[in-house]
Amino acid sequence: MGTFLFLSICTFFVCLSCCFSSGSSSIDLSCKLGRQFHLNGLHMSGDVILGGLFEVHFTSVFPELTFTSEPTKITCQGFDPLGFRHAMTMAFAIHEINENPNLLPNLTLGYSLYDNCATLVVGFSAAMSLFNGQDEEFLLQEDCSGRPPVLGIVGDPFSTFTIAASDVISLFRLPMVSYYATCLCLSDRKRFPSFFRTIPSDAFQVHAMLQILKRFGWTWVGLLFSDDDYGHHVAQSFQSELHHSIGGCLAYLEMLPWGENPVELKRIVGLMKKSTARVVIVFAHQIHMIHLLEEVVNQNVTGLQWMASEAWTSANVFETHRFMPYLGGTLGIAIRRGEIPGLRDFLLQIRPHGTIDSENSMVKQFWEHTFQCRFAPPPVEWMEAGGALCTGEEDLQTVETAFLDVSNLRPEYNIYKAVYALVYALDEMLRCEPGRGPFSEHSCASLQQLEPWQLMYYLEKVNFTTSFGDQVSFDKNGDALPIYDVMNWVWLPDGKIEVQNVGFFKKTTLNGEELVIDQDKIFWNFNKQLPQSVCSESCPPGTRIVRRKGQPLCCFDCVPCSEGKISNQTDSVECLTCPEDFWSSRQNDHCVPKKIEFLSYHEPLGICLTAASLLGTFICSIVFAIFTYHRSTPVVRANNSELSFLILVSLKLCFLCSLLFIGQPQLWTCQLRHAVFGISFVLCVSCILVKTMVVLAVFKSSKPGGGANLKWFGSVQQRGTVLGLTCVQAIVCTVWIISASPTPYANTRYHNDKIIYECVVGSTTGFAVLLGYISLLAIISFLLAFLARNLPDNFNEAKFITFSMLIFCAVWVAFVPAYVNSPGKYADAVEVFAILASSFGLLVALFGPKCYIILLKPEKNTRKAIMGRDIKR
C-alpha cells in the first residue's frame, strides 16, 4: 500500500518546471502532467465541473507501472448496470440543477465521472485525475491563482478507496462527499478535514442494530463478521457497545472466511446450531453470506432470527425459495430509500449517439451489456460466434433490466443529496455580498480565484430539505444527519418474496434519536410470534441477579432477596435494605411499615385481661359495700375492720394498676405501672402482715402474763406500721424513677418484621428491690400466719391468711421464669396475669369466708359463734 501511494503520488502530482530566462525579470511558470491514464469515464463540459467516482465494473486489468511518457491503458471487466445507474444519477442531478433558475443562475455545471473498476489503484488514479486534471500542460498565472479542475468530488463508494484518496486530497481542502463509504475512521476530522458523506457511518449502523435488539428484548445474540476492515471495525464497535447500551451479551463471535472454506463454515454453523441464542447478526458482504447460507441449508439450521447489516439487507440474490425457509422474517437496516422524480425518464433518454456524452465509452459499454451486442468494428471472435451488431437505435423499454427500476433508490438517493449539498454550498458562496463575507476583511470568494477551502466553509454550513422530506446537513465530523430504513423479509402466501419497509431509525438535529417500527407489519418466521433470545429470563422485582461462574454476564440465576431487603426493579444486581421502621413485603418487592405490636385493648388477650381487671375491681367494690353495710357485725369488726377496708382499697388498686400494662406504652404509663403496682401490693401485704401479727398478739395475751403484748398493737401502732412499710416501697419507687426511669422502647430483637413496644425497666436493680421487698413481706406474713393456723378459735383468720399468702407466693414464684422467657407483649401479659391471679387469690381467700357468713350464714355472724359458744351442731 505504501509503495503504491508513493508511486501514484510521484506519477500524478504536478511537476513544476520553473524556467528562469537569463537576464529576464519575467518568470515562465508551467506545470506538466508527468503521466496520463486512460480511464473509463463520462464527461460534460461546463463553467464549473464536479467530479464523481463510481463502481461501473467489478474488476480491472492494470498494467505494470513504468516511468515512460506512454499513456497507461486500463482494462475494466464485469459491467455493473446498477453502478452505471449511480453515475447517471449524478448526471441527472446536474442536468436538473442546470434547468433550475433558482440555483446557480447564469452558471452551467459540468461533470467528470470516472469508473474505479472496484480496484484500489484505479480508484486512486481516478481521484488524482480529477484533482490534477487531464491537460498535459497547465500555464499558471503570475500570482499562481486559479481554480482547481473540479470544485468537489462525489465518491468514492468504497471506504478503503476513499481513505487513500482523501489522505492526499484533504491536504488541499478539496471537498469530497461520499455516498457509500461508511468507515468510522473517516469521521476523524484531523486526518480527513475535507471529507463529507451522506451515508451514516458504521457507528450509527451499530447503534441502529442495538436499538432494534433493545426494542424486542433480545439480549443473547450471536455475531458473525467478514474478514476485512469493514467487518473487524464493526464487530469491535458492536461488541464494545452491546452490554453498555442494552445489557446484552454475545453467545459466540465468529469471523467468516473468504471464499469457500467448508471445514470452517461447517464448524461455525454447527456452533450456531448448538447455541441457545436465537438471534444471529451478520456484518458481511454478499459473497460471505452465500457460502454461509449454503452450509446452513446443508445442516438444516432453522429457528434463527437473522439480522442483516446494510451490506446485504437488500441483496436480491438471497430472495429465493431455497433460502427463504431459513431467512424468512429477517430484519435488517438499509440505506434510506428516496424518490427522485424524473430519473427514469432521464435514463430512458440515454443513447450511445445521443446528447449524453456520446463519445464516452462508458455509455457504449452499457448499451452492449444491455442488448448483448457490439458496436462496429466488432471483435472477430464476436462475429465468428454469431453476435449481433449494435445500431444505437435499440429501445430500452423493450428489455427487462434492473437499471430502469427506480422503485428502490437507496445509494442513488445519497448521490442525489451529495450533488445538491455541493451545489447549495456553491450557490450560497456566489450569493455573498462584498464587504459582508466570512473571510478576511469580510471578503467573499471569487469563482475565478476560488480556493477549495472556501467552498468547504460553506459546505460545512449546508442545511436543506429534499423533495422527499429529508433534511440534509453535516455535523462537526462531516457526517450527515443519519437515517436508516428498517427492512423485513416477507414470504407472501402466494410464494412471492418481498423485502418491505417496516420502520426507520434516525438522528434528529437536537442529538436525539427516533426508532419507529410498525410491529404489526413484521413477518416472523416463528409461527408468526416474536422470537425470544435471552440467556436467562429477567429477574422480577423481589429477586437479584447472581452471575453464573465462567459464563457471560447475561447468564445468571435469580435469587430471592433475604428478609428485610427488597428489589423494586427488574434485573436488580443487589437488594436494598429497608429503613429501620420498615420491612420487606412477602414478595420482597417493596418495603412496608413494620407491624406495631403491644398488649392492646383491642385484641382478645387484652380484652380478657381488661375484663378480669374490671371484674376484680367490681368485686372489690361489692365486698367493700357489703362490709360497709355490715360494718357493725362481729365478722366485720373482728381483728380490726379498718385493716380489712384498707386491704379492699389496696386490692382495688392492684386490679386497676394492671390496666397500666395494657395499651401502647407511654412515658407516664411506664413510670406509673410498676410504682403503682409495687405500692399497692406493699399496702395490701403490709395490712395482712399487721393483721397476722395482731392475731398472734391477741392469743398470746390470753395466756398468763401476755397482756403486755397488746399495748404494741393498738390502732395507732397498726396504722403506723402499715404506713411505714408502705413508705419504704414508695421511697424505692421514687429513687428508681428519678435515677433510672422506665421508658417506652421499640424492640425489634424478637421479630424482624415487627416493632414491639414495651417498657424497659431502666434499672434492673430497682425492679428487683421492688419485687424483693414485696416478697419479703409476703414471706413474713406467710410464716406468721402459718404459726397461727392452729390457734384455738372457731373463726381463726390466720388459716385464711396462710392460704392467701401461699397462693400469693406461688403465683409470684412462677412469675419470675415466665416473665423472663416471655417476649414482647407476652411479658406484660404475664405480669398482668400475676397481678390479677395474686389479687383474686387474696380477695377470695381473705374475704370469701367472711362474705359467705355475712350473706349465707348470718346466724354465725355473732360474737358467741365467733368465740366458739352457743353453736348448735
ZAVEX-864609 format. One record per residue (C-alpha): x negated, y negated, z negated. Coordinates in steps of 0.2 Angstrom, whole numbers, padded with zeros to 4 digits, always signed. Each point is the difference from the previous one (the first is absolute). Example, Ala and Ser with C-alpha at 12.3 -4.5 7.8 and 13.67 -1.06 7.14 Angstrom:
2
-0062+0022-0039/-0006-0017+0003/
This chain:
873
+0000+0000+0000/-0014-0012-0005/-0009+0004+0017/+0015-0003+0010/+0004-0017-0008/-0018-0005+0003/+0000+0005+0018/+0017-0008+0003/-0004-0016-0008/-0016-0001+0010/+0010+0004+0016/+0014-0012-0003/-0006-0015-0010/-0004-0015+0010/-0018-0002+0005/-0004-0019+0000/-0013-0004+0012/-0005-0018-0004/-0009-0007+0015/-0010-0016-0004/-0006-0009+0016/-0018-0007-0002/+0001-0019-0002/+0018+0000+0000/+0011-0006-0014/+0015+0010+0005/+0002+0018-0006/+0009+0013+0011/+0009+0012-0011/+0008+0015+0007/+0006+0017-0006/-0001+0016+0010/+0009+0016-0004/-0013+0013-0003/+0011+0015+0005/+0017+0002+0007/+0012+0015-0002/+0014+0004+0012/+0014+0002-0012/+0018+0006+0003/+0010-0016-0002/+0015-0011+0004/-0002-0019+0003/+0010-0015+0003/-0007-0017+0001/+0005-0015-0010/-0005-0016-0009/-0003+0010-0015/-0004+0018-0001/+0005+0013-0013/-0009+0017-0001/+0007+0017-0004/-0007+0017-0004/+0011+0015+0003/-0002+0019+0001/+0006+0004+0018/-0010+0016+0002/-0004+0013-0012/-0019+0002+0003/-0014-0006+0012/-0016+0005+0008/-0013-0012-0005/-0017+0000+0009/-0017-0001-0008/-0005-0018-0005/-0014-0008+0010/-0007-0017+0000/+0002-0003+0019/+0010-0013+0008/+0011+0013+0008/+0019-0001-0006/+0004+0015-0011/+0015+0010+0006/+0012+0007-0013/+0012+0014+0005/+0016+0001-0011/+0010+0016+0000/+0017+0006-0007/+0012-0014+0004/+0012-0005-0014/+0016-0008+0006/+0005-0006-0017/-0017-0008-0002/+0002-0009+0016/+0017-0006-0006/-0009-0008-0015/-0010-0010+0012/+0015-0005+0010/+0009-0005-0015/-0014-0013-0003/+0002-0005+0018/+0018-0002-0002/-0002-0011-0015/-0011-0012+0009/+0012-0001+0015/+0014-0004-0012/-0010-0013-0009/-0005-0008+0017/+0019-0002+0004/+0004-0007-0017/-0001-0019+0001/-0001-0002-0019/-0016+0009-0002/-0016-0006+0008/+0008-0012+0012/-0011-0005+0015/-0011+0014-0004/-0001+0017+0009/-0006+0016-0010/-0010+0013+0008/-0006+0017-0006/-0014+0012+0002/+0005+0018-0006/-0013+0014-0001/+0002+0019-0003/-0011+0007-0014/+0002+0017+0007/+0001+0007-0018/-0019-0002-0001/-0010-0010-0012/-0013-0006+0012/+0013-0005+0013/+0010-0009-0013/-0015-0010-0006/-0005-0004+0018/+0017-0006+0004/+0000-0011-0016/-0017-0007+0005/+0006-0004+0018/+0015-0010-0007/-0011-0009-0012/-0014-0004+0013/+0010+0000+0016/-0005+0009+0016/-0008-0015+0010/-0018+0004+0004/-0006-0017-0004/+0008-0014-0011/-0007-0018+0001/+0001-0009-0017/+0003-0018-0002/-0013-0011-0008/+0009+0001-0017/+0002+0019+0001/+0019-0003-0001/+0014+0010+0008/+0013+0012-0004/-0003+0019-0001/+0007+0011+0015/+0014+0006-0011/+0008-0009-0015/+0006+0015-0009/+0000+0019+0002/+0015+0012-0003/-0007+0017-0005/-0008+0012-0002/+0012+0014-0005/-0013+0010-0009/-0007-0005-0017/-0018+0007+0004/+0000-0010+0016/+0006-0015-0008/-0013+0000-0014/-0014+0001+0013/+0007-0014+0011/+0005-0011-0014/-0017+0001-0009/-0007-0010+0015/+0015-0010+0005/+0003-0006-0018/-0017-0008+0000/+0007-0013+0012/+0017-0001-0008/+0009+0005+0016/+0018+0006-0006/+0003+0019+0003/+0018+0006-0004/+0002+0019+0000/+0017+0008+0002/-0005+0018-0006/-0016-0001-0010/+0005+0005-0018/-0016+0002-0009/+0000-0008-0017/-0018-0005+0002/+0005-0013+0013/+0008-0010-0013/-0017-0005-0006/+0000-0018+0004/-0019-0003-0003/-0004+0013+0013/+0014-0003+0012/+0005-0018-0002/+0008-0002+0017/+0010+0017+0000/+0019+0000-0001/+0012+0014+0003/+0019+0002+0002/+0000+0018-0006/+0000+0004-0019/-0016+0006-0007/-0002+0018-0007/+0001-0007-0017/+0018-0005+0003/+0003+0017+0009/-0005+0008-0016/+0010-0011-0011/+0016+0003+0011/-0003+0019-0002/-0001-0002-0019/+0016-0010-0001/+0009+0013+0010/-0006+0014-0012/+0005-0011-0015/+0017-0003+0008/+0004+0019+0001/-0009+0005-0016/-0014+0010+0008/-0015+0001-0011/-0008+0016+0005/-0006+0000+0017/-0013+0007+0012/-0012-0011+0011/-0007+0004+0016/-0012-0012+0010/-0010+0000+0016/-0019+0001+0000/-0003-0018+0006/-0002-0017-0007/+0019-0002+0001/+0004+0015-0010/-0014-0002-0013/+0004-0018-0004/+0019+0003-0001/-0002+0016-0011/-0012-0009-0012/+0012-0015-0001/+0016+0012-0002/-0009+0011-0013/-0005-0015-0011/+0017-0009+0001/+0011+0016-0002/+0000+0001-0019/-0002-0018-0004/+0015-0005+0011/+0012+0014-0003/-0008+0011-0013/-0002+0014+0014/-0013+0013+0002/-0007+0010+0014/+0003+0019+0000/-0014+0002+0014/-0011-0012+0011/-0006+0008+0016/-0009-0007+0015/+0006+0006+0017/-0014+0006+0012/-0003-0006+0017/+0005+0011+0014/+0005+0018-0002/-0006+0008-0016/+0012+0014-0004/-0009+0006-0016/+0001-0017-0008/+0017-0003+0006/+0006+0017-0007/-0007-0004-0017/+0008-0018-0001/+0017+0007+0005/-0001+0014-0012/-0004-0012-0014/+0015-0011+0006/+0011+0016-0001/-0006+0005-0018/+0002-0018-0007/+0015-0005-0010/-0001-0017+0009/+0015-0002+0012/-0006-0016+0008/-0015-0001+0012/-0007-0016+0006/-0011+0000+0015/-0011-0015+0005/-0007+0007+0017/+0002-0002+0019/+0010+0011+0012/-0015+0011+0004/-0002+0005-0018/+0019+0003-0003/+0002+0011+0016/-0013+0013-0007/+0007-0001-0017/+0018+0003+0005/-0005+0015+0011/-0007+0008-0016/+0016-0005-0010/+0011+0008+0013/-0011+0016-0001/+0001+0001-0018/+0019-0005+0000/-0003-0013-0014/+0017-0008-0002/+0008-0010-0014/-0012-0015+0001/+0004-0018+0001/-0012-0008+0012/-0005-0018-0001/-0008-0007+0015/-0012-0015+0002/+0002-0012+0014/-0013+0009+0010/+0012+0014+0004/+0018-0005-0006/+0006-0004+0018/-0010+0013+0009/+0012+0009+0013/-0011+0015+0001/+0007+0007-0016/+0018-0003+0004/+0002+0018+0006/+0012+0014-0005/-0016+0010-0005/-0005-0012-0013/+0016-0008-0006/+0004+0015-0012/-0015-0006-0010/+0000-0018+0004/+0018-0004-0001/+0004-0014-0013/-0018-0007+0001/-0001-0017-0007/-0013-0012+0007/-0005-0018+0002/-0002-0008+0017/-0005-0017+0007/+0015-0012+0000/+0010+0002+0016/+0005-0015+0009/+0010-0006+0015/-0008-0010+0014/+0013-0006+0012/-0005+0000+0018/-0015+0012-0002/+0008+0014+0010/+0005-0011+0015/-0018-0006+0000/-0007+0017+0000/+0011+0004+0015/-0008-0014+0010/-0017+0008-0001/-0007+0004+0018/-0017+0005+0005/+0001-0014+0013/+0012-0011-0009/-0002-0016-0010/-0009+0008-0015/-0018+0000+0004/+0001+0011+0015/-0019+0002+0001/-0002+0008-0017/-0003+0018+0001/+0010+0003-0017/+0017-0003+0009/-0005+0012+0014/-0005+0013-0013/+0017-0002-0008/+0009+0002+0017/-0010+0016+0005/+0003+0008-0017/+0019-0004+0000/+0003+0006+0018/-0013+0013+0001/-0008-0008+0016/-0016-0008+0006/-0003-0017+0008/-0010+0000+0017/-0013+0005+0002/+0004+0015-0010/-0013+0013-0006/-0003+0014+0012/+0004+0013-0014/+0017-0008-0002/+0004+0000+0018/-0006+0018+0002/+0012+0005-0015/+0015-0008+0009/+0001-0015-0011/+0011-0015+0004/-0005-0017+0005/+0006-0015-0010/+0009-0014+0010/+0002-0012-0014/+0019+0000+0004/+0005+0014-0011/+0015-0004-0012/-0004+0001-0019/+0018+0002-0004/+0000+0017+0009/-0012+0009-0012/+0002+0005-0018/-0014-0008-0010/-0003-0005-0018/-0007-0016+0007/+0017-0008+0003/+0007+0006-0016/+0001-0016-0010/+0012+0006-0014/-0014+0004-0012/-0013-0014+0001/-0012+0000-0014/-0018-0003+0005/+0007-0011+0014/+0009-0011-0013/-0016-0003-0009/-0009-0005+0016/+0015-0012+0004/-0002-0008-0018/-0019-0001+0002/+0001-0009+0017/+0013-0012-0007/-0011-0003-0016/-0014-0006+0011/+0011-0011+0011/+0009-0008-0015/-0017-0004-0008/-0006-0007+0017/+0016-0010+0002/-0001-0007-0017/-0018-0005+0003/+0004-0009+0016/+0014-0010-0008/-0013-0008-0013/+0001-0019+0000/-0017-0009+0001/-0004-0007-0017/+0011+0013-0009/-0010+0015+0003/-0006+0013-0012/-0018-0001+0004/-0014-0013-0004/+0006-0018+0000/+0017+0007+0004/-0005+0005+0017/+0010+0012+0011/-0007+0014+0011/-0002-0002+0018/+0004+0014+0013/-0015-0005+0010/-0012+0001-0014/+0009+0012-0011/-0009+0010-0013/+0007+0017-0005/+0000-0004-0018/+0012-0014+0003/+0013+0011+0008/-0003+0012-0015/+0005-0014-0012/+0017-0001+0008/+0002+0019+0001/-0002+0002-0018/+0015-0012-0003/+0011+0008+0013/+0018+0003-0006/+0014+0004+0013/+0015+0012+0001/+0002+0012+0015/+0016+0001+0010/+0003+0017-0009/+0000-0009-0017/-0017+0004-0007/-0011-0013-0008/-0018-0001+0006/-0014-0008-0011/-0017+0005-0006/-0006+0001-0018/-0018-0005-0006/-0007+0017+0007/+0007-0002+0017/+0014+0013-0003/+0018-0004+0006/+0015+0002-0011/+0000+0020+0001/+0016+0009+0004/+0003+0019+0003/+0015+0009+0006/+0005+0016-0009/+0003+0014+0012/+0009+0017-0002/-0001+0015+0011/+0018+0006+0003/+0005+0017+0008/+0017-0004+0007/+0014+0013+0001/-0001+0001+0019/-0018+0005-0002/-0007-0017+0005/-0014-0008-0010/+0000-0018-0005/-0012-0011-0010/+0011-0013-0007/-0003-0015-0010/+0007+0001-0018/-0008-0015-0008/-0015-0012-0001/-0013-0006-0012/-0007-0017+0000/-0010-0013-0009/+0009-0017-0002/-0008-0017+0000/+0001-0001-0019/-0011+0015-0003/+0015+0011-0003/+0004+0016+0008/+0016+0007+0006/+0004+0019+0004/+0017+0003+0008/+0005+0018+0004/+0017+0006+0005/+0000+0016-0009/+0016+0006+0008/-0007+0000+0017/-0015+0011-0005/+0000+0018+0006/-0007+0012-0013/-0007+0017+0006/+0005+0007-0017/+0019+0005+0001/+0003-0019+0003/-0006-0004-0018/-0014-0011-0006/-0015+0011-0004/-0009+0000-0017/-0019+0000-0001/-0006-0002-0018/-0013+0010-0010/+0010-0002-0016/+0018-0006-0002/+0000-0017-0009/+0000+0000-0019/+0017-0007-0006/+0001-0013-0014/-0004+0009-0017/-0015+0009+0007/-0018-0004+0005/-0012+0006+0013/-0013+0012-0004/-0013+0003+0014/-0004+0017+0005/-0018+0004-0002/-0010+0001+0017/+0015-0006+0010/+0004-0017+0009/+0008-0013-0010/+0017+0003+0007/+0001+0018-0007/+0005-0001-0018/+0012+0007-0013/+0013-0009-0010/-0001+0001-0018/+0013-0007-0012/-0005-0014-0011/-0002+0004-0018/+0012-0006-0013/-0001-0018-0003/-0007-0004+0017/+0010-0004+0016/-0003-0003+0019/+0013-0010+0008/-0007+0001+0018/-0002+0013+0013/-0018+0008+0001/-0006-0008-0016/-0018+0004-0004/+0002-0002-0019/+0014-0001-0013/+0003-0016-0010/+0002+0000-0019/+0016-0007-0006/-0001-0015-0012/+0000+0004-0019/+0019-0001-0002/+0004+0009+0016/+0000+0018+0006/+0000+0009+0016/+0017+0006+0007/+0004+0018+0003/-0006-0002+0018/-0015-0010-0005/+0004-0013+0013/+0003-0015-0012/-0002-0005-0018/+0015+0000-0011/+0002-0008-0017/-0004+0013-0014/+0014+0006-0010/+0002-0009-0016/+0003+0012-0014/+0005-0003-0019/+0012+0007-0012/+0016-0009+0007/+0017-0003-0006/+0006+0006+0017/-0007+0017+0001/+0008+0016-0009/-0014+0001-0013/+0001-0018-0005/+0019+0000+0000/+0000+0016-0012/-0013-0008-0012/+0009-0017+0000/+0017+0009-0003/-0009+0010-0015/-0007-0016-0007/+0017-0009+0001/+0008+0015-0007/-0012+0001-0015/+0003-0019-0003/+0019+0003+0001/-0001+0014-0013/-0011-0010-0011/+0013-0014+0000/+0014+0012-0003/-0010+0008-0015/-0004-0018-0006/+0019-0004+0001/+0005+0016-0010/-0013-0003-0013/+0006-0018-0001/+0018+0005-0002/-0005+0013-0013/-0014-0009-0008/+0008+0002-0018/+0001+0019+0001/-0013+0010-0009/-0007+0008+0016/-0004-0017+0007/-0006-0008-0016/-0011+0015-0005/-0019-0003+0001/+0001-0018+0004/+0013-0004+0014/-0010-0015+0005/-0014+0011+0007/+0013+0010+0009/+0006-0015+0009/-0018-0006+0003/-0003+0017+0008/+0015-0001+0011/-0006-0018+0006/-0017+0007+0004/+0007+0015+0009/+0010-0012+0010/-0016-0009+0005/-0008+0016+0004/+0014+0004+0012/+0000-0017+0008/-0019-0001+0001/+0000+0014+0012/+0008-0011+0013/-0016-0010+0001/-0008+0015+0008/+0013+0000+0014/-0001-0012+0015/-0015-0008+0009/-0013-0004-0013/-0002-0018-0003/-0013-0009-0012/+0013-0003-0014/+0007+0018+0001/-0017+0007+0000/-0005-0010-0016/+0017+0003-0009/+0003+0018+0004/-0013+0008-0011/+0001-0014-0013/+0018+0002-0002/-0001+0019+0000/-0014+0000-0013/+0008-0012-0012/+0017+0008+0002/-0006+0017-0004/-0011-0006-0014/+0015-0008-0008/+0010+0015+0002/-0013+0012-0007/-0005-0011-0014/+0018-0001-0006/+0001+0019+0001/-0017+0001-0010/+0007-0012-0013/+0016+0010-0001/-0010+0016-0002/-0011-0008-0014/+0016-0006-0009/+0008+0018+0000/-0016+0007-0008/-0001-0014-0013/+0019+0002-0004/-0002+0019-0004/-0017-0003-0009/+0009-0013-0011/+0013+0013-0005/-0014+0010-0009/-0007-0005-0017/-0011-0015+0001/+0004-0003+0018/+0010-0016-0002/-0015-0011+0002/-0001+0005+0019/+0016-0009+0005/-0007-0017-0004/-0011+0001+0015/+0014+0004+0012/+0013-0013-0003/+0008-0009+0015/-0013-0014+0001/-0014+0013+0000/+0009+0010+0013/+0003-0016+0011/-0018-0005-0003/-0007+0017+0005/+0010+0001+0016/-0005-0018+0005/-0018+0003-0004/-0002+0016+0010/+0009-0009+0014/-0011-0015+0000/-0015+0011+0002/+0007+0006+0016/+0005-0017+0005/-0018-0006-0003/-0007+0014+0011/+0011-0004+0014/-0004-0019-0001/-0019+0003+0000/+0003+0013+0015/+0010-0012+0010/-0012-0015-0003/-0016+0010+0003/+0004+0012+0014/+0018-0003+0005/+0009+0013+0010/+0003-0006+0018/+0009+0006+0015/-0011+0010+0013/+0003+0006+0018/-0007+0018-0001/-0005+0008+0016/-0010+0014-0007/+0014+0013-0001/+0007-0002+0017/-0008-0008+0015/+0016-0005+0008/+0008-0007-0016/-0003-0014-0011/+0005+0005-0018/+0003-0014-0011/-0004+0003-0018/-0006-0008-0016/-0018+0003-0005/-0002+0000-0018/-0015-0012+0000/-0008+0007-0015/+0001+0019-0002/-0006-0003-0018/+0015-0012-0004/+0012+0013+0007/-0008+0014-0010/+0000-0010-0016/+0019-0004+0003/+0004+0019+0003/-0012+0005-0014/+0008-0011-0013/+0018+0006+0004/-0007+0018-0001/-0008-0003-0016/+0016-0007-0008/+0010+0014+0008/-0011+0013-0007/+0000-0007-0018/+0019-0001+0001/+0001+0018+0006/-0012+0006-0014/+0010-0009-0013/+0016+0006+0006/-0006+0017+0001/-0005+0000-0018/+0017-0007-0005/+0010+0013+0010/+0004+0011-0015/+0005-0013-0012/+0016+0004-0010/+0014-0010+0009/+0015+0006+0009/-0004-0014+0013/-0019+0000+0001/-0004-0013+0013/-0018+0006+0000/+0005+0015+0010/+0007-0010+0014/-0015-0012+0000/-0012+0015+0001/+0010+0007+0015/+0000-0018+0009/-0018-0002-0003/-0004+0017+0007/+0010-0004+0016/-0009-0017+0000/-0017+0007-0001/+0003+0014+0012/+0006-0012+0013/-0015-0011-0001/-0012+0014-0001/+0007+0006+0016/+0000-0017+0007/-0019-0003+0000/-0005+0014+0013/+0016-0003+0010/-0004-0019+0001/-0018+0002+0005/+0004+0013+0014/+0015-0010+0007/-0004-0011+0015/+0008-0017+0003/+0018-0003-0004/+0001+0018-0008/-0011-0006-0014/+0012-0014-0004/+0014+0013+0001/-0009+0011-0012/-0002-0014-0013/+0018-0005+0002/+0005+0018-0002/-0011+0001-0016/+0008-0016-0007/+0017+0006+0003/-0002+0018-0006/-0009-0005-0016/+0014-0014-0003/+0014+0012+0003/-0009+0013-0011/-0001-0013-0014/+0018-0006+0003/+0008+0017+0000/-0011+0007-0014/+0002-0014-0012/+0018-0006+0004/+0008+0015+0007/+0004+0009-0017/+0005-0017-0008/+0012-0004+0014/+0007+0018-0001/+0004-0002-0018/+0007-0018+0002/+0011+0005+0015/+0004+0018-0002/-0003+0004-0018/+0006-0015-0010/+0003+0011-0015/-0019+0002-0002/-0003-0018+0001/+0001-0002-0019/-0013-0003-0013/+0004+0017-0009/-0001+0009+0016/-0017-0008+0004/-0006+0004-0017/+0006+0018+0001/+0015-0001-0012/+0019+0004+0003/-0003+0009+0016/+0012+0013+0004/-0007+0014+0009/
